[in-house]
Every structure is written in C-alpha cells, then in structure tokens.
Amino acid sequence: MRTEPSPVVRSNRRLAGLLAIPVTLLLASCGSSSDDASSVDDDAETTETAAGDGELTGSDTTDSDTTVTGTEAATSTSSTGTGVDASLFFDGALAEDATTEDCTLSGGAETTCYSLTVAGYPTSHDVGPFCPDTISDSADAGGLWFDGEGLYDLDGQFFVDLPTLYGDDNWQMYDEDGNILVTETAEEFELAANPDVDPSLQNHCVEGMLEWLENGEPITTTVQIPVEPVAADASAAPQGNQGVTLDGVVIAASAPAEAILGAYTIASFDDCGAHFNPFEGYHLHGAVGCSELDTDVADGETPQFGYAMDGYPIHSPLDDADAADLDECNGHTTDELDYHYHANNAAANQVIECLIGQTVAGAGDAGGGGDRPEGPPPGDG
C-alpha cells in the first residue's frame, strides 16, 4: 500500500535569527532512544484485537514473553486511544515480534511496556525523491525542506531562490550549467554529516541512500512504550525520539535546521518528511500524511499514523487545529478516539509539541540533539 502525502504549501517566509554553527549537520539530531530491552516474565493482560488479517499470538492472559504480530494493511480497526494496539503495525513494520515486559516510567509508575523493534524502513510507501538534478526540475523531481518557519517543495527554483529566502548571497548550490550540487557517494554523505562539514560539501543538497548504510540494510531501533498510557504530573518536552510510525519508522526529534543552514547545506527530506542519516538510518521529522491507517475517520479528524513514546496515538495534522480545541501538546479527547495527539504541520520541524504521559525512565536521554556551539548566521561570518 502506498499512502500518498497530503499536499504541501510552499512558503516564502524567511527564517529569522538563525544561530548558524560551524556545524553539527547530523541529518537527524534525533538521538536514538533505542533501548535493547530483553523480554522478561510478566503478568500483563493482553487483549486480542482483530485488525484486518492480523493475528495476536498468545492467550487472553499471558505470563511471559507475549508476542504480537502486525497486520498486512491495518484497514479495519481504528485505535480507541486507550492503549497501544500492536496489531495495528503494518506487516513488516516490526523487525521482531512485539513483546511485553515490566517497566518503570519516568514518574515512578510500575507498569507493563511493549518492546518494539521497528524495521527502520517504511512498508507503506516508497522512499524519495530527495534532491532534484537541475534548477529547471519541477517539484516531482525533489522532496521537501522545512526549517521551523516554512515548508518548501524542492523544485529547481527553490535552489535559485535560496539567497533571497535566507538573505545571504553565499548560497550557490548549482553550477554554471544549472546542475544542482548533490552528495553522490557514501563518502560524501558521511562527510556532510560530520560535526565540521568539509568545505567541498558546502552548498550541496544532501541526500542519502539505503545502500550507503552499513551493509546496505535498514537500521532497526528498539523502543519501550507503555502498553497503557500513564498520565504524568505535568506535560514535558519529548527527549530524544518522539515515537514510531505504524509502518516501521522512528519519529525523530527536530532536525538541526540552524546547523544545516549554517553549513550552506539543505538536508533534503522526501515526500513523506523523512530522510537518511548514516548513523540513525531512515527516520521521520515531519508529518505530511504518510503511514496512515486506511480507516474511516470522524468529521474534523485525521487518521492515526503512529504512537508517541508515552503510548498515546499520533494522528496526522489537522487542517484547522484552532477549531479542534487542542491542548498544549496538540492533543484532545473525542468520543470515538479518546485521547490522542495531532502532529504539528511539517513546517514546524517538530512532530509532537510535548507529551502528557510518562515514558520509560531513561528512554531518550541520549537524544534531543543536545547543545551546539554558537556561531554567526549565514552571511555574517
């Protein structure tokens, strides 16, 4: 199944006050919160749910190493928002069967969590395109770019307009024949992701490929997510990875747009708001309507496409978020769905605003991007 992305709107707003950096371009500053937790005995109750042709392995009440398999298309069941339904993951989205285990959450709650190893490559849509070849190419030849202020189609004209968009004549990302400068080898790709981008790769459109990852294989990530969400005392900004999509991709922290732009590079996203990093693999930074459940939704709602690290469902952005009475974390409760989040518009470069539930203690501590050395914005140095 290929899920088509929602239409995107090009914005000509200029990104103000960039704190460019001599730069950690990490195309994902999305530090992995992969906790390779092993399965342990537990007394978790697992409820069998029919979802398409999906199958739950195990009895209604299990004692250890509960395993759950995914669905082929996840087309007939919509989540109630009351807990993680592992059968909603698309066929192939999980590299291993989901297991349950005892866990301690960030607020001290003792509960049961799923251990989910996502495949690291989408099962419901194609990857790419990323960078166009020439300045005359249409939007069909390229993917997307978003910087916290605007969402842009990567057509050829975007690269012509870069000096105007960012107020800096040092942007020159194409040659005299109109060919856009793109990372063309695994070596160039890795150099572009180093803390100090090689000068030869400045003014390049950076794109990665699956075959450039180690052994040419997707990078799996294991996360622990509460089976049933447990409310936190107060909302908190997500640390590290923000969740996982139903088709097997990590939802990462915000991309380091300031650092990327400070190196005169564009770390292109594909039409589903994701890209490759040589160390993290393929991961998502912006929700544009991919990876959604193929289910009917109530008026004014959008389909679910993932789960947050606290166990609440994540739904696609709303066309009119102001009318939905969302809380500070972009979530709300409805009769049909109970509590769930709505992703930000991709332009925000942040899928989830904050989390209202507790997460596994320590999960994501390695993520979040961290502090970066300050430096002048493009054009000032």
Protein Blocks (a to p, Z undefined) as FASTA:
>chain_A
ZZddddddddfbdcehiacdfbdfbfklpccfbdcddddddfbdcddddehjacceddfb
dfbhpacdddfklpmbccehlaccfklpcghkambdcdddddddfkopacdddddddehi
afkbcedjfbdfbfkbcfklpccddehjaccdddfklmmmmmmmnopakbccbcfkopac
ddfbfklmmmmmpmbacfklgoiacdddfklpghhiacdddddddfbacddfbdcddehj
fbdcfeopacdddddfklmmmnopacdddfkopacdfklopadfbdehiaiacddddehi
acdfbdcfkopacddddfblmlnopafkopacdfklopadddddfklopablbdcbdcde
hihklgnniaadddddehiZZ
